[in-house]
Amino acid sequence: KLKESSANNEDIYNNLLAYAVKSGPPSFSEEVLTTFVNAIVYQPTNEFGCEGERTYISDAPQELPGYLQEFKSAATIMESGPDVLECKGSCYGHSHNFLGAMKHHQCNKCKEIVCHLCSTDLHKSGTDKYCLPCYVEEKMLPRKRMYPLTLIQSHYNK
């Protein structure tokens, strides 16, 4: 337990990492857990894209993994870090990066990589995984278009 007045980035980092290693899912490597902790400790306090140098709650990060590229200061050394994948995204043209250690799959329709937040299971079977745009197409749009003439012909051919 840390007292707010005496905590610094190193204390916060070490305590969060110890907690994450102790209680985190066994499928995450220490490198992935360290990246998550760095994201908490070194998230800038000013908005991305704002003018001027990044500001932080305490000290700027000395080193960060590539996944946290947007969190770097002018003096931060970037390291490779854990694998990073690009998700197609939940809307066309809005892709994003995520850690490869997180749940993800290949969309059954478009075959693109999708993180677990931008996807759904078409039939709740656990095997019919789709990105959200393809899910909407599969669920909401009919597989065959029935044109009015086809409907009229099918009615009279009975």
Rosetta blueprint (number, residue, H / E / L):
1 K L
2 L L
3 K L
4 E L
5 S L
6 S L
7 A L
8 N L
9 N H
10 E H
11 D H
12 I H
13 Y H
14 N H
15 N H
16 L H
17 L H
18 A H
19 Y H
20 A H
21 V H
22 K H
23 S H
24 G L
25 P L
26 P L
27 S L
28 F L
29 S L
30 E H
31 E H
32 V H
33 L H
34 T H
35 T H
36 F H
37 V H
38 N H
39 A H
40 I H
41 V H
42 Y L
43 Q L
44 P L
45 T L
46 N L
47 E L
48 F L
49 G L
50 C L
51 E L
52 G L
53 E L
54 R L
55 T L
56 Y L
57 I L
58 S L
59 D L
60 A L
61 P L
62 Q L
63 E E
64 L E
65 P E
66 G H
67 Y H
68 L H
69 Q H
70 E H
71 F H
72 K L
73 S L
74 A L
75 A L
76 T L
77 I E
78 M E
79 E E
80 S L
81 G L
82 P L
83 D L
84 V E
85 L E
86 E E
87 C E
88 K L
89 G L
90 S L
91 C L
92 Y L
93 G L
94 H L
95 S L
96 H E
97 N E
98 F E
99 L E
100 G L
101 A L
102 M L
103 K L
104 H E
105 H E
106 Q E
107 C L
108 N L
109 K L
110 C L
111 K L
112 E L
113 I E
114 V E
115 C E
116 H H
117 L H
118 C H
119 S E
120 T E
121 D E
122 L L
123 H L
124 K L
125 S L
126 G L
127 T L
128 D L
129 K E
130 Y E
131 C E
132 L H
133 P H
134 C H
135 Y H
136 V H
137 E H
138 E H
139 K H
140 M H
141 L L
142 P L
143 R L
144 K L
145 R L
146 M L
147 Y L
148 P H
149 L H
150 T H
151 L H
152 I H
153 Q H
154 S H
155 H H
156 Y H
157 N L
158 K L
